[in-house]
Amino acid sequence: MADIKIGRIVLGVCQTNCYFVYEEGKQEAIVFDPADKGEYIYNGLKDKGFSVKAIFLTHGHFDHIWGVEALKELSGANVYAYEGEQEVCESPALNVSQDTGRPCLVKADVYVKDGEEITAAGMKLKLIATPGHTKGSCCYYFEDAKLLISGDTLFQESVGRTDLPTGSMSTLVHSIKEKLLPLPEDVKVYPGHGEATSIGYEKEYNPFL
């Protein structure tokens, strides 16, 4: 596999990280969590020469999905989500968009199972279910590149909030300890908000773990 590269666009009222992942030298990209302004994301990537081949969601909260509809329409890309998050994705009440005055829902084209491997834009990634932030939160792991898109499950020296619908702190901490901390310590972690970190750093310095 060619070297995998990652870019970040920070969007929306919650300063959410929208990532695009691609192989060096290639122009096909995967977008994770189109947080807002789908047309802006599409045009920005198009201007860099990229075409969007797939859209992946780490969970269904409003600040991670507001840009999905426009990006999907413009790119024609399929939307992928964890099967355990379907209800949250499709409910403006559960995804909290109803409370923002800008209700929104997403119906994924493909609902993926825990541990399932997907190939998109020529890259292999695996869905790791990490419920807790929401009941169907998940992460995406590029094993060959040692790269983890963690959504709002794991942050630098923190974890996702659990006071919104379907959240559970005990479930979240269990998910991280059981599913993420066993990964190699040099795996780079790209969270839904804030700066990147690593599994090794969080094992040593994250006060929640």
C-alpha positions as CSV (number, residue, x, y, z in Angstrom):
1,M,0.0,0.0,0.0
2,A,1.2,3.5,-0.8
3,D,1.8,6.0,1.9
4,I,-1.5,7.2,3.4
5,K,-1.9,10.9,4.0
6,I,-4.5,12.8,6.0
7,G,-5.8,16.3,5.8
8,R,-8.0,18.2,8.2
9,I,-10.7,20.9,7.7
10,V,-12.1,22.4,10.9
11,L,-15.8,23.3,10.5
12,G,-18.9,24.5,12.2
13,V,-20.0,25.9,15.6
14,C,-18.3,23.1,17.5
15,Q,-15.0,23.4,15.6
16,T,-15.3,19.8,14.4
17,N,-12.5,18.1,12.6
18,C,-13.5,16.8,9.1
19,Y,-10.7,14.6,7.8
20,F,-9.8,13.5,4.3
21,V,-7.6,10.5,3.7
22,Y,-5.8,9.6,0.5
23,E,-2.9,7.7,-0.9
24,E,0.1,9.7,-1.8
25,G,0.2,10.5,-5.5
26,K,-3.5,9.6,-6.0
27,Q,-6.5,11.9,-6.3
28,E,-9.2,9.8,-4.7
29,A,-10.1,10.7,-1.1
30,I,-12.3,9.4,1.7
31,V,-14.0,12.0,3.9
32,F,-14.7,11.4,7.6
33,D,-17.4,13.4,9.4
34,P,-18.5,16.2,7.0
35,A,-19.2,18.5,9.9
36,D,-20.8,21.4,8.0
37,K,-20.8,23.1,4.6
38,G,-20.7,20.1,2.3
39,E,-20.3,22.3,-0.8
40,Y,-17.3,24.0,0.8
41,I,-15.7,20.6,1.5
42,Y,-16.4,19.4,-2.0
43,N,-15.1,22.5,-3.7
44,G,-12.0,22.7,-1.5
45,L,-11.0,19.1,-2.3
46,K,-11.9,19.5,-6.0
47,D,-9.6,22.6,-6.1
48,K,-6.8,20.4,-4.8
49,G,-7.6,17.8,-7.5
50,F,-9.4,15.3,-5.3
51,S,-12.5,13.4,-6.0
52,V,-14.6,12.1,-3.0
53,K,-15.1,8.4,-3.2
54,A,-16.7,7.6,0.2
55,I,-18.0,9.4,3.3
56,F,-17.6,7.8,6.7
57,L,-19.3,8.8,9.9
58,T,-17.9,8.1,13.4
59,H,-21.3,8.9,14.9
60,G,-24.5,10.8,14.2
61,H,-24.3,14.0,16.2
62,F,-25.3,17.1,14.3
63,D,-21.9,18.7,14.4
64,H,-20.5,15.7,12.4
65,I,-23.3,15.3,9.8
66,W,-24.5,18.7,8.8
67,G,-22.4,18.7,5.6
68,V,-23.3,15.1,4.6
69,E,-26.3,15.8,2.3
70,A,-24.6,18.4,0.1
71,L,-21.3,16.5,-0.1
72,K,-23.1,13.3,-1.0
73,E,-25.2,15.1,-3.6
74,L,-22.2,16.7,-5.3
75,S,-19.8,13.8,-5.1
76,G,-22.1,10.9,-5.6
77,A,-20.2,9.1,-2.8
78,N,-21.8,6.5,-0.6
79,V,-22.2,7.2,3.1
80,Y,-21.0,4.6,5.6
81,A,-21.9,4.3,9.3
82,Y,-21.8,1.7,12.1
83,E,-25.0,-0.3,12.2
84,G,-25.4,0.4,15.9
85,E,-25.7,4.2,15.2
86,Q,-28.6,4.0,12.7
87,E,-31.2,5.2,15.1
88,V,-29.1,8.2,16.1
89,C,-28.2,9.1,12.5
90,E,-31.9,9.1,11.5
91,S,-33.4,10.9,14.5
92,P,-33.1,14.7,14.8
93,A,-33.9,14.3,18.5
94,L,-31.2,11.8,19.3
95,N,-28.6,13.5,17.2
96,V,-29.4,16.7,18.9
97,S,-29.8,18.7,15.7
98,Q,-33.5,19.3,16.7
99,D,-32.3,21.4,19.7
100,T,-30.1,23.6,17.5
101,G,-32.9,24.9,15.3
102,R,-31.4,23.2,12.3
103,P,-32.8,19.7,12.3
104,C,-31.0,17.1,10.2
105,L,-30.8,13.4,9.7
106,V,-28.7,11.0,7.7
107,K,-29.6,7.7,6.2
108,A,-26.4,5.9,5.4
109,D,-26.1,3.9,2.2
110,V,-24.1,1.2,4.0
111,Y,-24.3,0.2,7.7
112,V,-21.2,-1.6,8.7
113,K,-20.7,-4.2,11.4
114,D,-18.1,-4.1,14.2
115,G,-14.8,-5.4,13.0
116,E,-15.8,-5.3,9.3
117,E,-13.1,-4.3,6.8
118,I,-14.0,-2.0,4.0
119,T,-12.0,-1.0,1.0
120,A,-12.6,2.5,-0.3
121,A,-10.5,4.6,-2.8
122,G,-8.1,1.7,-2.9
123,M,-7.5,1.8,0.9
124,K,-8.4,-0.8,3.5
125,L,-9.9,0.3,6.9
126,K,-11.6,-1.4,9.7
127,L,-14.6,-0.3,11.7
128,I,-14.1,-0.6,15.5
129,A,-17.3,-0.2,17.5
130,T,-16.7,2.0,20.5
131,P,-20.1,2.8,22.1
132,G,-20.3,5.3,24.9
133,H,-20.3,8.8,23.4
134,T,-23.4,7.6,21.7
135,K,-24.7,4.1,21.6
136,G,-23.2,3.5,18.1
137,S,-20.0,5.6,18.2
138,C,-17.2,4.0,16.3
139,C,-13.6,4.5,15.1
140,Y,-11.9,3.7,11.8
141,Y,-8.5,2.0,11.8
142,F,-6.0,2.0,8.9
143,E,-3.8,-0.8,10.2
144,D,-1.1,-0.6,7.6
145,A,-0.7,3.1,8.2
146,K,-1.2,3.0,12.0
147,L,-3.8,5.7,11.8
148,L,-7.0,5.8,13.8
149,I,-9.9,8.2,13.2
150,S,-11.4,8.3,16.7
151,G,-14.4,10.7,16.4
152,D,-15.6,11.8,19.8
153,T,-14.6,8.6,21.5
154,L,-11.0,9.5,22.4
155,F,-9.3,12.9,22.6
156,Q,-5.9,14.2,23.6
157,E,-5.9,13.7,27.4
158,S,-9.7,13.4,27.4
159,V,-12.7,11.4,26.2
160,G,-16.1,12.3,24.6
161,R,-18.9,13.7,26.6
162,T,-21.7,11.3,27.6
163,D,-24.5,13.6,28.8
164,L,-26.3,13.6,25.5
165,P,-28.9,11.0,24.4
166,T,-27.7,7.4,24.4
167,G,-24.3,8.3,26.0
168,S,-22.7,6.4,28.9
169,M,-19.4,7.1,30.6
170,S,-18.9,3.6,31.9
171,T,-19.5,2.2,28.4
172,L,-17.2,4.7,26.8
173,V,-14.3,4.0,29.1
174,H,-14.8,0.3,28.7
175,S,-14.8,0.7,24.9
176,I,-11.5,2.6,24.9
177,K,-9.8,0.2,27.3
178,E,-11.0,-2.9,25.5
179,K,-10.9,-1.8,21.9
180,L,-8.4,1.1,21.5
181,L,-5.6,0.8,24.1
182,P,-4.6,-2.7,22.9
183,L,-3.6,-1.1,19.5
184,P,0.1,-0.5,19.0
185,E,1.3,2.5,21.0
186,D,2.6,4.3,17.9
187,V,-0.8,4.4,16.3
188,K,-1.6,8.1,15.6
189,V,-5.1,9.1,16.8
190,Y,-7.1,11.8,14.9
191,P,-10.0,12.9,17.1
192,G,-13.3,14.7,16.2
193,H,-12.1,17.9,18.0
194,G,-8.7,19.2,19.0
195,E,-5.2,18.0,18.1
196,A,-3.9,14.6,17.1
197,T,-2.4,12.3,19.7
198,S,-1.3,8.6,19.9
199,I,-2.4,5.5,21.7
200,G,0.9,5.4,23.7
201,Y,0.5,9.0,24.9
202,E,-3.1,8.4,26.0
203,K,-2.2,5.3,27.9
204,E,0.2,7.3,29.9
205,Y,-1.4,10.7,30.3
206,N,-5.2,10.4,29.8
207,P,-6.7,10.9,33.3
208,F,-10.0,9.2,32.3
209,L,-8.2,5.9,31.6
